[in-house]
Amino acid sequence: MELLLNATSPYARVCRICAIERGLAGRLRLRWVDPWADDSALLAVNPAGRVPALITDDGQGLAEALLIALHFNAHGTGPDLFPADDGSALARAGIGIGLMDAAFATVIARKHQGSESDRGLLGARRHRAIRRCLERLAVDTGEAGDKIDIGTLTVAVALDYLAFRLPEYPLADLQPNLGRWRARIAERPSFQETAFS
């Protein structure tokens, strides 16, 4: 299998962590691409030009982080990341992806439009979404404890991305329990190996 990714994509990091947790890291080749350069290898797998993208062992192209994670869950061993008896894992993953989306869109808007992008209607909406997600996750992650599933790992990656790219949202001040929970999950080898840099 070959995973097309870049180093700062939170979505790609979710996939890498899933592969490690499911014991697939040794079977997975990483191909670093620049999604902003319309990389031809990436576009051949995902015409939308987004990372991550996976070429499976049988040559099938998959796009979107949660679909790739589902594929890894079906083909690896280790903790079941999509437990059938736990709908809260999927609900938590949805909030984690929502937080990731709002944070990523903020970063991209600032990159192309400067800080002005924060003052418009969409910037304010992204800011409210980040705050609401953090408030909800402060409750939800307390219920999740330290188990590892698609929900907890997606949320932890989203929180790491927020700390990496948008440090003006300090978890220690905004949601101290959530910050402590993130720090515990981040001690896992899969998180250490894939840390943002």
Buried (B, 14 or more C-beta within 10 A) or exposed (E): BBBBBBEBBBBBBBBBBBBBBBBBBEEBEBBEBEBEEEBEEBBEBBEEBBBBBBBEEEEEBBBBBBEBBBBBBEBBEBBBBBBEEBEBBBEBBBBBBBBBBBBBBBBEBBEEEEEEBBEEEBBEEBBEBBBBBBEBBBEBBEEBEEEBBBBBBBBBBBBBBBBBBBEEBEBEEBBEEBBEBBEEBBEBEBBEEBEBE
